[in-house]
Amino acid sequence: MSVVTRLRAYKIADMPIFDLFGTIVLALLVGYFVLQLRNGLDFTLWVAIVFMVGIVTHIVFGVNTMLGYYLGLCGKPSRVDIKNSK
């Protein structure tokens, strides 16, 4: 089992904490260093935009996600049982 697979095993509402946290951290880093955002509201809007772009990108490429499912934008993703797969 790979390190990323293990990190993605911990979930909130069936969404990997690693993915959510990684998206937020990456958005904050890009916002601070590239876009030079310094206001809390700007960061909040930027993180929301990054999540929206991620959702649209997954829909365009036909990848079902739990967040898309919860928002009613796609079907429920099928999961592979990692513990029993080799």
C-alpha positions as CSV (number, residue, x, y, z in Angstrom):
1,M,0.0,0.0,0.0
2,S,1.4,3.4,-1.0
3,V,1.9,6.3,1.4
4,V,-0.7,8.4,-0.4
5,T,-3.2,5.5,-0.2
6,R,-2.6,5.3,3.5
7,L,-2.9,9.1,3.9
8,R,-6.2,9.0,2.0
9,A,-7.6,6.3,4.2
10,Y,-8.7,8.8,6.9
11,K,-12.0,10.4,6.0
12,I,-14.6,12.9,7.0
13,A,-18.0,12.4,5.5
14,D,-16.3,9.8,3.2
15,M,-14.0,12.4,1.8
16,P,-10.2,12.0,2.4
17,I,-8.9,14.5,5.0
18,F,-5.6,14.5,3.1
19,D,-7.3,15.8,-0.1
20,L,-9.3,18.5,1.7
21,F,-6.3,19.6,3.8
22,G,-3.9,19.5,0.8
23,T,-6.3,21.6,-1.3
24,I,-6.6,24.2,1.4
25,V,-2.9,24.4,2.1
26,L,-2.0,24.6,-1.6
27,A,-4.6,27.3,-2.2
28,L,-3.3,29.3,0.8
29,L,0.3,29.0,-0.3
30,V,-0.5,30.0,-3.9
31,G,-2.7,32.8,-2.6
32,Y,0.0,34.2,-0.3
33,F,3.1,33.8,-2.4
34,V,1.9,34.0,-6.0
35,L,-1.2,36.2,-5.8
36,Q,0.1,38.1,-2.7
37,L,-3.3,38.0,-0.9
38,R,-3.1,39.4,2.6
39,N,-6.8,39.8,3.6
40,G,-8.7,37.0,5.3
41,L,-11.7,37.5,3.0
42,D,-9.5,37.2,-0.1
43,F,-8.1,33.9,1.2
44,T,-11.6,32.6,1.9
45,L,-12.8,33.5,-1.6
46,W,-9.6,32.1,-3.2
47,V,-10.0,28.7,-1.4
48,A,-13.6,28.6,-2.5
49,I,-12.6,29.3,-6.1
50,V,-9.9,26.5,-5.9
51,F,-12.5,24.0,-4.7
52,M,-15.0,25.1,-7.5
53,V,-12.3,24.7,-10.1
54,G,-11.5,21.2,-8.7
55,I,-15.2,20.2,-8.8
56,V,-15.6,21.4,-12.4
57,T,-12.4,19.7,-13.4
58,H,-13.5,16.4,-12.0
59,I,-16.9,16.7,-13.7
60,V,-15.3,17.6,-17.1
61,F,-13.1,14.5,-16.9
62,G,-15.9,12.2,-15.6
63,V,-14.4,11.6,-12.2
64,N,-17.1,11.1,-9.5
65,T,-16.2,12.5,-6.1
66,M,-18.0,12.5,-2.8
67,L,-18.1,16.4,-2.7
68,G,-19.7,16.4,-6.2
69,Y,-22.1,13.7,-5.0
70,Y,-23.1,15.7,-1.9
71,L,-23.6,18.8,-4.1
72,G,-25.8,16.7,-6.5
73,L,-23.5,17.2,-9.5
74,C,-22.4,13.6,-10.1
75,G,-23.1,10.0,-9.1
76,K,-21.6,8.4,-6.0
77,P,-18.1,7.2,-6.7
78,S,-17.3,3.5,-6.5
79,R,-14.8,2.6,-3.9
80,V,-12.3,-0.2,-4.0
81,D,-11.7,-2.0,-0.7
82,I,-8.0,-1.2,-0.2
83,K,-7.5,-3.6,2.7
84,N,-8.5,-6.6,0.6
85,S,-7.0,-5.6,-2.7
86,K,-3.5,-6.6,-3.7
